[in-house]
Structures are given as structure tokens and as C-alpha cells.
Amino acid sequence: MEILITLGIITLALYIIYKSVRKSSKGGCNCNSCSSNCPMYKDEKLKIK
């Protein structure tokens, strides 16, 4: 039973990491807040200026 729970936790962690990496590689914000404090927005503001 413990093995199944561990495998479930590992699978969930890998899925979350995969989504985060995929979103980052497409240039999306992966800070989970997506507000003006997001580092991705700061980088875009610097590029525009």
C-alpha cells in the first residue's frame, strides 16, 4: 500500500514539474501568481525599453 501511495506522489510531482517546464519553455509565466511582480513581466518590460 505504501508503494502505491509513493508512486502516486512521485507521479503527481513529475506531472507538476513537466507542466511548469513546458509552460516556461513557451515563454509563459510559471510563478503561480502572474501579477505585476512576476519576473517574466519584468524581463518583458526591460526588453521593450
C-alpha positions as CSV (number, residue, x, y, z in Angstrom):
1,M,0.0,0.0,0.0
2,E,2.8,2.4,0.9
3,I,4.4,1.7,-2.5
4,L,1.2,2.8,-4.3
5,I,1.0,6.0,-2.3
6,T,4.6,6.8,-3.0
7,L,4.2,6.1,-6.7
8,G,1.1,8.4,-6.7
9,I,3.1,11.2,-5.1
10,I,6.0,10.8,-7.5
11,T,3.7,10.8,-10.4
12,L,1.9,14.0,-9.2
13,A,5.3,15.7,-8.6
14,L,6.6,14.7,-12.1
15,Y,3.4,16.0,-13.7
16,I,3.6,19.3,-11.9
17,I,7.3,19.7,-12.9
18,Y,6.5,18.8,-16.5
19,K,3.7,21.4,-16.7
20,S,6.0,24.1,-15.3
21,V,8.9,23.3,-17.6
22,R,6.6,23.2,-20.6
23,K,4.9,26.5,-19.7
24,S,8.3,28.1,-19.2
25,S,9.7,26.9,-22.5
26,K,6.8,28.5,-24.3
27,G,7.6,31.8,-22.6
28,G,4.7,31.7,-20.2
29,C,4.7,32.8,-16.6
30,N,5.1,29.9,-14.1
31,C,5.3,31.9,-10.8
32,N,1.7,30.9,-9.9
33,S,0.7,34.5,-9.2
34,C,1.1,36.1,-12.7
35,S,0.8,39.6,-11.3
36,S,3.0,42.6,-11.9
37,N,5.5,41.1,-9.5
38,C,6.3,38.2,-11.8
39,P,9.9,38.0,-13.0
40,M,8.7,37.2,-16.5
41,Y,6.9,40.5,-16.8
42,K,9.9,42.4,-15.5
43,D,12.0,40.8,-18.3
44,E,9.5,41.7,-20.9
45,K,9.4,45.3,-19.7
46,L,13.2,45.6,-19.9
47,K,13.1,44.2,-23.5
48,I,10.5,46.7,-24.6
49,K,12.5,49.7,-23.3
